């Protein structure tokens, strides 16, 4: 169980770094994601994955 939590927490730290370095994300959203990913790793990682999938859907205007 501890190993699974450590892997999820490591993935959360990686996702936080990716989010903070993204030039298209506002500073408030960066702070929100960093807080969610670092304080609540399983939930934050799931929310980040869902948001990433949603923003990369065809026809989505996030990267225009």
PQR file of N, CA, C, O and H, with PARSE charges and radii, in Angstrom:
ATOM      1  N   UNK A   1       0.823  -1.194   0.000 -0.4000 1.5000
ATOM      2  CA  UNK A   1       0.000   0.000   0.000 -0.0000 2.0000
ATOM      3  C   UNK A   1       0.869   1.262   0.000  0.5500 1.7000
ATOM      4  O   UNK A   1       0.570   2.232  -0.695 -0.5500 1.4000
ATOM      5  N   UNK A   2       1.937   1.235   0.780 -0.4000 1.5000
ATOM      6  CA  UNK A   2       2.823   2.391   0.855 -0.0000 2.0000
ATOM      7  C   UNK A   2       3.520   2.638  -0.477  0.5500 1.7000
ATOM      8  O   UNK A   2       3.728   3.786  -0.868 -0.5500 1.4000
ATOM      9  H   UNK A   2       2.181   0.446   1.345  0.4000 1.0000
ATOM     10  N   UNK A   3       3.880   1.569  -1.169 -0.4000 1.5000
ATOM     11  CA  UNK A   3       4.531   1.714  -2.479 -0.0000 2.0000
ATOM     12  C   UNK A   3       3.567   2.341  -3.477  0.5500 1.7000
ATOM     13  O   UNK A   3       3.962   3.207  -4.257 -0.5500 1.4000
ATOM     14  H   UNK A   3       3.711   0.636  -0.850  0.4000 1.0000
ATOM     15  N   UNK A   4       2.318   1.918  -3.463 -0.4000 1.5000
ATOM     16  CA  UNK A   4       1.321   2.492  -4.377 -0.0000 2.0000
ATOM     17  C   UNK A   4       1.136   3.977  -4.092  0.5500 1.7000
ATOM     18  O   UNK A   4       1.054   4.779  -5.023 -0.5500 1.4000
ATOM     19  H   UNK A   4       1.997   1.214  -2.829  0.4000 1.0000
ATOM     20  N   UNK A   5       1.069   4.351  -2.822 -0.4000 1.5000
ATOM     21  CA  UNK A   5       0.917   5.764  -2.477 -0.0000 2.0000
ATOM     22  C   UNK A   5       2.142   6.559  -2.917  0.5500 1.7000
ATOM     23  O   UNK A   5       2.011   7.678  -3.413 -0.5500 1.4000
ATOM     24  H   UNK A   5       1.136   3.700  -2.066  0.4000 1.0000
ATOM     25  N   UNK A   6       3.334   5.986  -2.739 -0.4000 1.5000
ATOM     26  CA  UNK A   6       4.564   6.673  -3.152 -0.0000 2.0000
ATOM     27  C   UNK A   6       4.586   6.890  -4.660  0.5500 1.7000
ATOM     28  O   UNK A   6       5.008   7.949  -5.124 -0.5500 1.4000
ATOM     29  H   UNK A   6       3.440   5.076  -2.337  0.4000 1.0000
ATOM     30  N   UNK A   7       4.141   5.905  -5.427 -0.4000 1.5000
ATOM     31  CA  UNK A   7       4.092   6.052  -6.888 -0.0000 2.0000
ATOM     32  C   UNK A   7       3.072   7.111  -7.301  0.5500 1.7000
ATOM     33  O   UNK A   7       3.336   7.914  -8.196 -0.5500 1.4000
ATOM     34  H   UNK A   7       3.799   5.044  -5.050  0.4000 1.0000
ATOM     35  N   UNK A   8       1.922   7.114  -6.659 -0.4000 1.5000
ATOM     36  CA  UNK A   8       0.902   8.120  -6.970 -0.0000 2.0000
ATOM     37  C   UNK A   8       1.404   9.510  -6.600  0.5500 1.7000
ATOM     38  O   UNK A   8       1.175  10.466  -7.341 -0.5500 1.4000
ATOM     39  H   UNK A   8       1.707   6.462  -5.932  0.4000 1.0000
ATOM     40  N   UNK A   9       2.081   9.631  -5.471 -0.4000 1.5000
ATOM     41  CA  UNK A   9       2.604  10.934  -5.055 -0.0000 2.0000
ATOM     42  C   UNK A   9       3.697  11.409  -6.009  0.5500 1.7000
ATOM     43  O   UNK A   9       3.765  12.596  -6.328 -0.5500 1.4000
ATOM     44  H   UNK A   9       2.267   8.855  -4.870  0.4000 1.0000
ATOM     45  N   UNK A  10       4.558  10.487  -6.470 -0.4000 1.5000
ATOM     46  CA  UNK A  10       5.596  10.849  -7.441 -0.0000 2.0000
ATOM     47  C   UNK A  10       4.965  11.318  -8.745  0.5500 1.7000
ATOM     48  O   UNK A  10       5.426  12.292  -9.340 -0.5500 1.4000
ATOM     49  H   UNK A  10       4.502   9.522  -6.211  0.4000 1.0000
ATOM     50  N   UNK A  11       3.922  10.638  -9.192 -0.4000 1.5000
ATOM     51  CA  UNK A  11       3.219  11.058 -10.407 -0.0000 2.0000
ATOM     52  C   UNK A  11       2.561  12.421 -10.197  0.5500 1.7000
ATOM     53  O   UNK A  11       2.498  13.223 -11.129 -0.5500 1.4000
ATOM     54  H   UNK A  11       3.548   9.846  -8.709  0.4000 1.0000
ATOM     55  N   UNK A  12       2.074  12.689  -8.999 -0.4000 1.5000
ATOM     56  CA  UNK A  12       1.467  13.986  -8.705 -0.0000 2.0000
ATOM     57  C   UNK A  12       2.495  15.108  -8.752  0.5500 1.7000
ATOM     58  O   UNK A  12       2.209  16.201  -9.240 -0.5500 1.4000
ATOM     59  H   UNK A  12       2.125  12.038  -8.243  0.4000 1.0000
ATOM     60  N   UNK A  13       3.677  14.837  -8.248 -0.4000 1.5000
ATOM     61  CA  UNK A  13       4.738  15.848  -8.309 -0.0000 2.0000
ATOM     62  C   UNK A  13       5.109  16.126  -9.756  0.5500 1.7000
ATOM     63  O   UNK A  13       5.297  17.281 -10.139 -0.5500 1.4000
ATOM     64  H   UNK A  13       3.909  13.949  -7.852  0.4000 1.0000
ATOM     65  N   UNK A  14       5.217  15.077 -10.561 -0.4000 1.5000
ATOM     66  CA  UNK A  14       5.522  15.255 -11.993 -0.0000 2.0000
ATOM     67  C   UNK A  14       4.416  16.071 -12.666  0.5500 1.7000
ATOM     68  O   UNK A  14       4.708  16.986 -13.437 -0.5500 1.4000
ATOM     69  H   UNK A  14       5.065  14.139 -10.250  0.4000 1.0000
ATOM     70  N   UNK A  15       3.156  15.752 -12.385 -0.4000 1.5000
ATOM     71  CA  UNK A  15       2.038  16.485 -12.983 -0.0000 2.0000
ATOM     72  C   UNK A  15       2.040  17.946 -12.531  0.5500 1.7000
ATOM     73  O   UNK A  15       1.692  18.832 -13.312 -0.5500 1.4000
ATOM     74  H   UNK A  15       2.919  15.009 -11.759  0.4000 1.0000
ATOM     75  N   UNK A  16       2.424  18.202 -11.293 -0.4000 1.5000
ATOM     76  CA  UNK A  16       2.515  19.577 -10.802 -0.0000 2.0000
ATOM     77  C   UNK A  16       3.571  20.358 -11.567  0.5500 1.7000
ATOM     78  O   UNK A  16       3.342  21.505 -11.953 -0.5500 1.4000
ATOM     79  H   UNK A  16       2.707  17.482 -10.659  0.4000 1.0000
ATOM     80  N   UNK A  17       4.723  19.744 -11.787 -0.4000 1.5000
ATOM     81  CA  UNK A  17       5.792  20.406 -12.539 -0.0000 2.0000
ATOM     82  C   UNK A  17       5.332  20.712 -13.959  0.5500 1.7000
ATOM     83  O   UNK A  17       5.576  21.805 -14.469 -0.5500 1.4000
ATOM     84  H   UNK A  17       4.909  18.812 -11.473  0.4000 1.0000
ATOM     85  N   UNK A  18       4.666  19.753 -14.601 -0.4000 1.5000
ATOM     86  CA  UNK A  18       4.167  19.961 -15.964 -0.0000 2.0000
ATOM     87  C   UNK A  18       3.163  21.111 -15.989  0.5500 1.7000
ATOM     88  O   UNK A  18       3.219  21.958 -16.881 -0.5500 1.4000
ATOM     89  H   UNK A  18       4.468  18.864 -14.187  0.4000 1.0000
ATOM     90  N   UNK A  19       2.260  21.150 -15.034 -0.4000 1.5000
ATOM     91  CA  UNK A  19       1.240  22.194 -14.982 -0.0000 2.0000
ATOM     92  C   UNK A  19       1.848  23.568 -14.739  0.5500 1.7000
ATOM     93  O   UNK A  19       1.474  24.536 -15.400 -0.5500 1.4000
ATOM     94  H   UNK A  19       2.215  20.462 -14.310  0.4000 1.0000
ATOM     95  N   UNK A  20       2.769  23.663 -13.810 -0.4000 1.5000
ATOM     96  CA  UNK A  20       3.383  24.949 -13.481 -0.0000 2.0000
ATOM     97  C   UNK A  20       4.213  25.478 -14.646  0.5500 1.7000
ATOM     98  O   UNK A  20       4.297  26.691 -14.834 -0.5500 1.4000
ATOM     99  H   UNK A  20       3.074  22.877 -13.273  0.4000 1.0000
ATOM    100  N   UNK A  21       4.821  24.603 -15.425 -0.4000 1.5000
ATOM    101  CA  UNK A  21       5.652  25.036 -16.547 -0.0000 2.0000
ATOM    102  C   UNK A  21       4.845  25.343 -17.800  0.5500 1.7000
ATOM    103  O   UNK A  21       5.399  25.869 -18.766 -0.5500 1.4000
ATOM    104  H   UNK A  21       4.752  23.617 -15.272  0.4000 1.0000
ATOM    105  N   UNK A  22       3.549  25.030 -17.815 -0.4000 1.5000
ATOM    106  CA  UNK A  22       2.707  25.280 -18.986 -0.0000 2.0000
ATOM    107  C   UNK A  22       2.487  26.780 -19.146  0.5500 1.7000
ATOM    108  O   UNK A  22       1.976  27.440 -18.241 -0.5500 1.4000
ATOM    109  H   UNK A  22       3.098  24.603 -17.031  0.4000 1.0000
ATOM    110  N   UNK A  23       2.873  27.310 -20.292 -0.4000 1.5000
ATOM    111  CA  UNK A  23       2.788  28.751 -20.533 -0.0000 2.0000
ATOM    112  C   UNK A  23       1.356  29.239 -20.736  0.5500 1.7000
ATOM    113  O   UNK A  23       1.093  30.432 -20.581 -0.5500 1.4000
ATOM    114  H   UNK A  23       3.288  26.774 -21.027  0.4000 1.0000
ATOM    115  N   UNK A  24       0.430  28.353 -21.077 -0.4000 1.5000
ATOM    116  CA  UNK A  24      -0.937  28.757 -21.381 -0.0000 2.0000
ATOM    117  C   UNK A  24      -1.852  28.764 -20.162  0.5500 1.7000
ATOM    118  O   UNK A  24      -3.024  29.123 -20.278 -0.5500 1.4000
ATOM    119  H   UNK A  24       0.644  27.384 -21.203  0.4000 1.0000
ATOM    120  N   UNK A  25      -1.345  28.378 -19.007 -0.4000 1.5000
ATOM    121  CA  UNK A  25      -2.162  28.299 -17.800 -0.0000 2.0000
ATOM    122  C   UNK A  25      -1.959  29.569 -16.974  0.5500 1.7000
ATOM    123  O   UNK A  25      -0.830  30.020 -16.783 -0.5500 1.4000
ATOM    124  H   UNK A  25      -0.393  28.087 -18.912  0.4000 1.0000
ATOM    125  N   UNK A  26      -3.064  30.140 -16.485 -0.4000 1.5000
ATOM    126  CA  UNK A  26      -2.981  31.362 -15.669 -0.0000 2.0000
ATOM    127  C   UNK A  26      -2.343  31.052 -14.314  0.5500 1.7000
ATOM    128  O   UNK A  26      -2.305  29.897 -13.889 -0.5500 1.4000
ATOM    129  H   UNK A  26      -3.982  29.773 -16.640  0.4000 1.0000
ATOM    130  N   UNK A  27      -1.849  32.077 -13.650 -0.4000 1.5000
ATOM    131  CA  UNK A  27      -1.159  31.902 -12.368 -0.0000 2.0000
ATOM    132  C   UNK A  27      -2.100  31.360 -11.292  0.5500 1.7000
ATOM    133  O   UNK A  27      -1.685  30.554 -10.460 -0.5500 1.4000
ATOM    134  H   UNK A  27      -1.880  33.015 -13.995  0.4000 1.0000
ATOM    135  N   UNK A  28      -3.356  31.791 -11.300 -0.4000 1.5000
ATOM    136  CA  UNK A  28      -4.318  31.280 -10.329 -0.0000 2.0000
ATOM    137  C   UNK A  28      -4.620  29.809 -10.541  0.5500 1.7000
ATOM    138  O   UNK A  28      -4.739  29.046  -9.583 -0.5500 1.4000
ATOM    139  H   UNK A  28      -3.693  32.446 -11.977  0.4000 1.0000
ATOM    140  N   UNK A  29      -4.743  29.414 -11.799 -0.4000 1.5000
ATOM    141  CA  UNK A  29      -4.991  28.007 -12.102 -0.0000 2.0000
ATOM    142  C   UNK A  29      -3.774  27.164 -11.757  0.5500 1.7000
ATOM    143  O   UNK A  29      -3.916  26.032 -11.294 -0.5500 1.4000
ATOM    144  H   UNK A  29      -4.646  30.034 -12.578  0.4000 1.0000
ATOM    145  N   UNK A  30      -2.580  27.702 -11.979 -0.4000 1.5000
ATOM    146  CA  UNK A  30      -1.360  26.979 -11.603 -0.0000 2.0000
ATOM    147  C   UNK A  30      -1.337  26.725 -10.101  0.5500 1.7000
ATOM    148  O   UNK A  30      -1.008  25.623  -9.662 -0.5500 1.4000
ATOM    149  H   UNK A  30      -2.465  28.621 -12.356  0.4000 1.0000
ATOM    150  N   UNK A  31      -1.684  27.735  -9.316 -0.4000 1.5000
ATOM    151  CA  UNK A  31      -1.693  27.583  -7.860 -0.0000 2.0000
ATOM    152  C   UNK A  31      -2.742  26.570  -7.418  0.5500 1.7000
ATOM    153  O   UNK A  31      -2.499  25.774  -6.510 -0.5500 1.4000
ATOM    154  H   UNK A  31      -1.952  28.630  -9.673  0.4000 1.0000
ATOM    155  N   UNK A  32      -3.897  26.599  -8.054 -0.4000 1.5000
ATOM    156  CA  UNK A  32      -4.956  25.651  -7.717 -0.0000 2.0000
ATOM    157  C   UNK A  32      -4.536  24.224  -8.018  0.5500 1.7000
ATOM    158  O   UNK A  32      -4.700  23.334  -7.184 -0.5500 1.4000
ATOM    159  H   UNK A  32      -4.094  27.245  -8.792  0.4000 1.0000
ATOM    160  N   UNK A  33      -3.994  24.005  -9.211 -0.4000 1.5000
ATOM    161  CA  UNK A  33      -3.541  22.660  -9.584 -0.0000 2.0000
ATOM    162  C   UNK A  33      -2.412  22.196  -8.682  0.5500 1.7000
ATOM    163  O   UNK A  33      -2.410  21.046  -8.242 -0.5500 1.4000
ATOM    164  H   UNK A  33      -3.862  24.729  -9.888  0.4000 1.0000
ATOM    165  N   UNK A  34      -1.460  23.059  -8.401 -0.4000 1.5000
ATOM    166  CA  UNK A  34      -0.338  22.668  -7.543 -0.0000 2.0000
ATOM    167  C   UNK A  34      -0.828  22.265  -6.154  0.5500 1.7000
ATOM    168  O   UNK A  34      -0.358  21.278  -5.589 -0.5500 1.4000
ATOM    169  H   UNK A  34      -1.462  23.993  -8.759  0.4000 1.0000
ATOM    170  N   UNK A  35      -1.766  23.024  -5.609 -0.4000 1.5000
ATOM    171  CA  UNK A  35      -2.318  22.696  -4.298 -0.0000 2.0000
ATOM    172  C   UNK A  35      -3.058  21.368  -4.332  0.5500 1.7000
ATOM    173  O   UNK A  35      -2.857  20.521  -3.461 -0.5500 1.4000
ATOM    174  H   UNK A  35      -2.148  23.826  -6.068  0.4000 1.0000
ATOM    175  N   UNK A  36      -3.904  21.182  -5.324 -0.4000 1.5000
ATOM    176  CA  UNK A  36      -4.674  19.938  -5.424 -0.0000 2.0000
ATOM    177  C   UNK A  36      -3.763  18.738  -5.638  0.5500 1.7000
ATOM    178  O   UNK A  36      -3.959  17.688  -5.025 -0.5500 1.4000
ATOM    179  H   UNK A  36      -4.067  21.869  -6.032  0.4000 1.0000
ATOM    180  N   UNK A  37      -2.770  18.891  -6.504 -0.4000 1.5000
ATOM    181  CA  UNK A  37      -1.901  17.761  -6.818 -0.0000 2.0000
ATOM    182  C   UNK A  37      -0.965  17.408  -5.669  0.5500 1.7000
ATOM    183  O   UNK A  37      -0.643  16.235  -5.478 -0.5500 1.4000
ATOM    184  H   UNK A  37      -2.611  19.744  -7.001  0.4000 1.0000
ATOM    185  N   UNK A  38      -0.526  18.394  -4.908 -0.4000 1.5000
ATOM    186  CA  UNK A  38       0.405  18.103  -3.822 -0.0000 2.0000
ATOM    187  C   UNK A  38      -0.292  17.701  -2.526  0.5500 1.7000
ATOM    188  O   UNK A  38       0.227  16.869  -1.782 -0.5500 1.4000
ATOM    189  H   UNK A  38      -0.787  19.347  -5.063  0.4000 1.0000
ATOM    190  N   UNK A  39      -1.450  18.274  -2.246 -0.4000 1.5000
ATOM    191  CA  UNK A  39      -2.132  17.954  -0.994 -0.0000 2.0000
ATOM    192  C   UNK A  39      -3.049  16.741  -1.099  0.5500 1.7000
ATOM    193  O   UNK A  39      -3.212  15.996  -0.132 -0.5500 1.4000
ATOM    194  H   UNK A  39      -1.872  18.951  -2.850  0.4000 1.0000
ATOM    195  N   UNK A  40      -3.634  16.547  -2.244 -0.4000 1.5000
ATOM    196  CA  UNK A  40      -4.553  15.422  -2.447 -0.0000 2.0000
ATOM    197  C   UNK A  40      -4.114  14.625  -3.674  0.5500 1.7000
ATOM    198  O   UNK A  40      -4.805  14.651  -4.693 -0.5500 1.4000
ATOM    199  H   UNK A  40      -3.501  17.152  -3.030  0.4000 1.0000
ATOM    200  N   UNK A  41      -2.996  13.925  -3.605 -0.4000 1.5000
ATOM    201  CA  UNK A  41      -2.428  13.297  -4.801 -0.0000 2.0000
ATOM    202  C   UNK A  41      -3.383  12.408  -5.600  0.5500 1.7000
ATOM    203  O   UNK A  41      -3.461  12.589  -6.815 -0.5500 1.4000
ATOM    204  H   UNK A  41      -2.435  13.905  -2.778  0.4000 1.0000
ATOM    205  N   UNK A  42      -4.108  11.470  -5.010 -0.4000 1.5000
ATOM    206  CA  UNK A  42      -4.957  10.618  -5.850 -0.0000 2.0000
ATOM    207  C   UNK A  42      -6.057  11.398  -6.558  0.5500 1.7000
ATOM    208  O   UNK A  42      -6.311  11.180  -7.742 -0.5500 1.4000
ATOM    209  H   UNK A  42      -4.045  11.323  -4.023  0.4000 1.0000
ATOM    210  N   UNK A  43      -6.709  12.303  -5.841 -0.4000 1.5000
ATOM    211  CA  UNK A  43      -7.793  13.077  -6.439 -0.0000 2.0000
ATOM    212  C   UNK A  43      -7.256  14.127  -7.401  0.5500 1.7000
ATOM    213  O   UNK A  43      -7.825  14.354  -8.469 -0.5500 1.4000
ATOM    214  H   UNK A  43      -6.503  12.480  -4.879  0.4000 1.0000
ATOM    215  N   UNK A  44      -6.173  14.756  -7.018 -0.4000 1.5000
ATOM    216  CA  UNK A  44      -5.562  15.756  -7.886 -0.0000 2.0000
ATOM    217  C   UNK A  44      -5.051  15.154  -9.180  0.5500 1.7000
ATOM    218  O   UNK A  44      -5.205  15.751 -10.246 -0.5500 1.4000
ATOM    219  H   UNK A  44      -5.711  14.571  -6.151  0.4000 1.0000
ATOM    220  N   UNK A  45      -4.443  13.976  -9.101 -0.4000 1.5000
ATOM    221  CA  UNK A  45      -3.934  13.314 -10.300 -0.0000 2.0000
ATOM    222  C   UNK A  45      -5.078  12.899 -11.214  0.5500 1.7000
ATOM    223  O   UNK A  45      -4.977  13.033 -12.434 -0.5500 1.4000
ATOM    224  H   UNK A  45      -4.318  13.491  -8.236  0.4000 1.0000
ATOM    225  N   UNK A  46      -6.153  12.403 -10.641 -0.4000 1.5000
ATOM    226  CA  UNK A  46      -7.316  12.030 -11.442 -0.0000 2.0000
ATOM    227  C   UNK A  46      -7.921  13.254 -12.119  0.5500 1.7000
ATOM    228  O   UNK A  46      -8.258  13.198 -13.301 -0.5500 1.4000
ATOM    229  H   UNK A  46      -6.235  12.294  -9.650  0.4000 1.0000
ATOM    230  N   UNK A  47      -8.065  14.354 -11.390 -0.4000 1.5000
ATOM    231  CA  UNK A  47      -8.618  15.581 -11.978 -0.0000 2.0000
ATOM    232  C   UNK A  47      -7.714  16.117 -13.075  0.5500 1.7000
ATOM    233  O   UNK A  47      -8.203  16.589 -14.102 -0.5500 1.4000
ATOM    234  H   UNK A  47      -7.791  14.399 -10.430  0.4000 1.0000
ATOM    235  N   UNK A  48      -6.405  16.053 -12.873 -0.4000 1.5000
ATOM    236  CA  UNK A  48      -5.454  16.524 -13.890 -0.0000 2.0000
ATOM    237  C   UNK A  48      -5.551  15.669 -15.148  0.5500 1.7000
ATOM    238  O   UNK A  48      -5.533  16.198 -16.260 -0.5500 1.4000
ATOM    239  H   UNK A  48      -6.008  15.671 -12.039  0.4000 1.0000
ATOM    240  N   UNK A  49      -5.654  14.345 -14.982 -0.4000 1.5000
ATOM    241  CA  UNK A  49      -5.760  13.454 -16.134 -0.0000 2.0000
ATOM    242  C   UNK A  49      -7.046  13.726 -16.912  0.5500 1.7000
ATOM    243  O   UNK A  49      -7.026  13.768 -18.142 -0.5500 1.4000
ATOM    244  H   UNK A  49      -5.669  13.915 -14.079  0.4000 1.0000
ATOM    245  N   UNK A  50      -8.149  13.908 -16.214 -0.4000 1.5000
ATOM    246  CA  UNK A  50      -9.423  14.199 -16.878 -0.0000 2.0000
ATOM    247  C   UNK A  50      -9.346  15.537 -17.608  0.5500 1.7000
ATOM    248  O   UNK A  50      -9.815  15.648 -18.741 -0.5500 1.4000
ATOM    249  H   UNK A  50      -8.165  13.873 -15.214  0.4000 1.0000
ATOM    250  N   UNK A  51      -8.764  16.547 -16.977 -0.4000 1.5000
ATOM    251  CA  UNK A  51      -8.637  17.856 -17.619 -0.0000 2.0000
ATOM    252  C   UNK A  51      -7.727  17.786 -18.841  0.5500 1.7000
ATOM    253  O   UNK A  51      -7.989  18.450 -19.844 -0.5500 1.4000
ATOM    254  H   UNK A  51      -8.383  16.456 -16.057  0.4000 1.0000
ATOM    255  N   UNK A  52      -6.668  16.994 -18.768 -0.4000 1.5000
ATOM    256  CA  UNK A  52      -5.762  16.850 -19.912 -0.0000 2.0000
ATOM    257  C   UNK A  52      -6.464  16.185 -21.085  0.5500 1.7000
ATOM    258  O   UNK A  52      -6.314  16.616 -22.228 -0.5500 1.4000
ATOM    259  H   UNK A  52      -6.455  16.455 -17.953  0.4000 1.0000
ATOM    260  N   UNK A  53      -7.226  15.142 -20.807 -0.4000 1.5000
ATOM    261  CA  UNK A  53      -7.963  14.452 -21.870 -0.0000 2.0000
ATOM    262  C   UNK A  53      -9.001  15.389 -22.466  0.5500 1.7000
ATOM    263  O   UNK A  53      -9.156  15.450 -23.686 -0.5500 1.4000
ATOM    264  H   UNK A  53      -7.348  14.792 -19.878  0.4000 1.0000
ATOM    265  N   UNK A  54      -9.710  16.118 -21.616 -0.4000 1.5000
ATOM    266  CA  UNK A  54     -10.749  17.028 -22.099 -0.0000 2.0000
ATOM    267  C   UNK A  54     -10.163  18.152 -22.943  0.5500 1.7000
ATOM    268  O   UNK A  54     -10.784  18.578 -23.916 -0.5500 1.4000
ATOM    269  H   UNK A  54      -9.584  16.069 -20.625  0.4000 1.0000
ATOM    270  N   UNK A  55      -8.981  18.638 -22.589 -0.4000 1.5000
ATOM    271  CA  UNK A  55      -8.400  19.750 -23.343 -0.0000 2.0000
ATOM    272  C   UNK A  55      -7.774  19.302 -24.658  0.5500 1.7000
ATOM    273  O   UNK A  55      -7.485  20.143 -25.509 -0.5500 1.4000
ATOM    274  H   UNK A  55      -8.476  18.292 -21.798  0.4000 1.0000
ATOM    275  N   UNK A  56      -7.558  18.014 -24.846 -0.4000 1.5000
ATOM    276  CA  UNK A  56      -6.962  17.516 -26.085 -0.0000 2.0000
ATOM    277  C   UNK A  56      -7.983  16.861 -27.015  0.5500 1.7000
ATOM    278  O   UNK A  56      -7.608  16.209 -27.990 -0.5500 1.4000
ATOM    279  H   UNK A  56      -7.793  17.331 -24.155  0.4000 1.0000
ATOM    280  N   UNK A  57      -9.254  17.031 -26.719 -0.4000 1.5000
ATOM    281  CA  UNK A  57     -10.289  16.481 -27.598 -0.0000 2.0000
ATOM    282  C   UNK A  57     -10.280  17.225 -28.921  0.5500 1.7000
ATOM    283  O   UNK A  57      -9.997  18.423 -28.960 -0.5500 1.4000
ATOM    284  H   UNK A  57      -9.558  17.560 -25.927  0.4000 1.0000
ATOM    285  N   UNK A  58     -10.589  16.518 -30.018 -0.4000 1.5000
ATOM    286  CA  UNK A  58     -10.684  17.200 -31.319 -0.0000 2.0000
ATOM    287  C   UNK A  58     -11.762  18.277 -31.280  0.5500 1.7000
ATOM    288  O   UNK A  58     -12.841  18.065 -30.726 -0.5500 1.4000
ATOM    289  H   UNK A  58     -10.818  15.545 -29.987  0.4000 1.0000
ATOM    290  N   UNK A  59     -11.470  19.412 -31.861 -0.4000 1.5000
ATOM    291  CA  UNK A  59     -12.435  20.495 -31.907 -0.0000 2.0000
ATOM    292  C   UNK A  59     -12.438  21.373 -30.678  0.5500 1.7000
ATOM    293  O   UNK A  59     -13.172  22.360 -30.635 -0.5500 1.4000
ATOM    294  H   UNK A  59     -10.594  19.583 -32.311  0.4000 1.0000
ATOM    295  N   UNK A  60     -11.645  21.047 -29.681 -0.4000 1.5000
ATOM    296  CA  UNK A  60     -11.581  21.866 -28.468 -0.0000 2.0000
ATOM    297  C   UNK A  60     -10.663  23.049 -28.736  0.5500 1.7000
ATOM    298  O   UNK A  60      -9.576  22.870 -29.284 -0.5500 1.4000
ATOM    299  H   UNK A  60     -11.048  20.246 -29.716  0.4000 1.0000
ATOM    300  N   UNK A  61     -11.069  24.229 -28.368 -0.4000 1.5000
ATOM    301  CA  UNK A  61     -10.340  25.451 -28.714 -0.0000 2.0000
ATOM    302  C   UNK A  61      -9.345  25.874 -27.638  0.5500 1.7000
ATOM    303  O   UNK A  61      -9.059  27.065 -27.513 -0.5500 1.4000
ATOM    304  H   UNK A  61     -11.952  24.375 -27.922  0.4000 1.0000
ATOM    305  N   UNK A  62      -8.815  24.946 -26.865 -0.4000 1.5000
ATOM    306  CA  UNK A  62      -7.914  25.317 -25.779 -0.0000 2.0000
ATOM    307  C   UNK A  62      -6.559  25.793 -26.276  0.5500 1.7000
ATOM    308  O   UNK A  62      -5.921  26.621 -25.625 -0.5500 1.4000
ATOM    309  H   UNK A  62      -9.047  23.978 -26.966  0.4000 1.0000
ATOM    310  N   UNK A  63      -6.109  25.289 -27.410 -0.4000 1.5000
ATOM    311  CA  UNK A  63      -4.763  25.611 -27.887 -0.0000 2.0000
ATOM    312  C   UNK A  63      -4.784  26.504 -29.115  0.5500 1.7000
ATOM    313  O   UNK A  63      -3.851  26.482 -29.918 -0.5500 1.4000
ATOM    314  H   UNK A  63      -6.627  24.617 -27.939  0.4000 1.0000
ATOM    315  N   UNK A  64      -5.837  27.287 -29.264 -0.4000 1.5000
ATOM    316  CA  UNK A  64      -5.936  28.165 -30.433 -0.0000 2.0000
ATOM    317  C   UNK A  64      -5.325  29.499 -30.115  0.5500 1.7000
ATOM    318  O   UNK A  64      -5.305  30.388 -30.967 -0.5500 1.4000
ATOM    319  H   UNK A  64      -6.594  27.305 -28.612  0.4000 1.0000
TER
END
